């Protein structure tokens, strides 16, 4: 790829596309890793206890962690594509306070 003489805008577009693809793959890997970790290690621990509270907390925790990884991944993608994410993060902070 580095030996090709492409116009500057196409070269930038290809580099950004590769970065987005690699970042999405990393996001999917992290989501599956965290989900499998919870299923293989945390769920058996919760099944050994007598309390039903920890059994009920696992599904929302899994969904929350998946959402958190996805949001952080897309914020990283937007930041590296040149968008100003500080306003987005500030808006999320203000929305969280409300």
C-alpha positions as CSV (number, residue, x, y, z in Angstrom):
1,X,0.0,0.0,0.0
2,X,2.8,2.4,0.8
3,X,4.3,2.0,-2.6
4,X,1.2,3.0,-4.5
5,X,1.1,6.5,-5.7
6,X,-2.5,7.5,-4.9
7,X,-3.9,10.9,-4.6
8,X,-3.7,12.4,-1.1
9,X,-7.4,12.3,-0.4
10,X,-7.8,8.7,-1.4
11,X,-4.8,7.7,0.7
12,X,-6.3,9.4,3.7
13,X,-9.6,7.8,3.1
14,X,-8.0,4.3,2.9
15,X,-6.0,4.9,6.1
16,X,-9.1,6.0,8.0
17,X,-11.1,3.1,6.7
18,X,-8.5,0.7,7.8
19,X,-8.4,2.3,11.3
20,X,-12.2,2.2,11.6
21,X,-12.2,-1.5,10.5
22,X,-9.5,-2.4,13.0
23,X,-11.2,-0.5,15.8
24,X,-14.5,-2.2,15.1
25,X,-12.8,-5.6,15.3
26,X,-11.2,-4.6,18.6
27,X,-14.6,-3.5,19.9
28,X,-16.2,-6.8,18.9
29,X,-13.3,-8.8,20.5
30,X,-13.6,-6.9,23.8
31,X,-17.4,-7.4,23.8
32,X,-17.1,-11.1,23.3
33,X,-14.2,-11.4,25.7
34,X,-16.0,-9.6,28.5
35,X,-19.2,-11.6,27.8
36,X,-17.4,-14.9,27.8
37,X,-15.5,-14.0,31.0
38,X,-18.7,-13.2,32.8
39,X,-20.3,-16.4,31.5
40,X,-17.4,-18.7,32.3
41,X,-16.1,-17.2,35.6
42,X,-18.7,-14.9,37.2
43,X,-21.9,-16.9,36.6
44,X,-20.6,-20.1,38.2
45,X,-19.6,-18.1,41.3
46,X,-23.0,-16.6,41.5
47,X,-24.7,-20.0,41.2
48,X,-22.8,-21.3,44.3
49,X,-24.4,-18.6,46.5
50,X,-27.8,-19.0,48.0
51,X,-28.8,-15.4,47.2
52,X,-30.8,-14.8,44.1
53,X,-29.8,-11.1,44.0
54,X,-26.5,-11.8,42.3
55,X,-28.2,-14.1,39.8
56,X,-30.5,-11.2,38.9
57,X,-27.7,-8.6,38.6
58,X,-25.6,-10.5,36.0
59,X,-27.8,-10.0,32.9
60,X,-28.1,-6.2,33.3
61,X,-24.3,-6.0,34.1
62,X,-23.5,-7.9,30.9
63,X,-25.7,-5.5,28.8
64,X,-24.2,-2.4,30.5
65,X,-20.6,-3.5,29.9
66,X,-21.4,-4.3,26.3
67,X,-22.9,-0.8,25.9
68,X,-20.1,0.8,27.7
69,X,-17.4,-0.8,25.5
70,X,-19.4,0.1,22.3
71,X,-19.8,3.7,23.3
72,X,-16.1,4.1,24.2
73,X,-15.1,2.4,21.0
74,X,-17.2,4.7,18.8
75,X,-16.0,7.8,20.7
76,X,-12.5,6.7,19.9
77,X,-13.4,6.2,16.2
78,X,-15.0,9.7,16.1
79,X,-12.0,11.3,17.8
80,X,-9.6,9.7,15.3
81,X,-11.7,10.7,12.4
82,X,-11.3,14.4,13.4
83,X,-14.6,15.1,15.1
84,X,-14.6,17.1,18.3
85,X,-15.7,14.6,21.0
86,X,-15.2,16.9,24.0
87,X,-18.6,18.5,23.3
88,X,-20.2,15.1,23.0
89,X,-18.6,14.0,26.3
90,X,-19.6,17.2,28.0
91,X,-23.2,16.7,26.8
92,X,-23.2,13.2,28.1
93,X,-22.0,14.5,31.5
94,X,-24.7,17.1,31.6
95,X,-27.3,14.6,30.6
96,X,-26.1,12.3,33.3
97,X,-26.5,15.0,35.9
98,X,-30.1,15.6,34.7
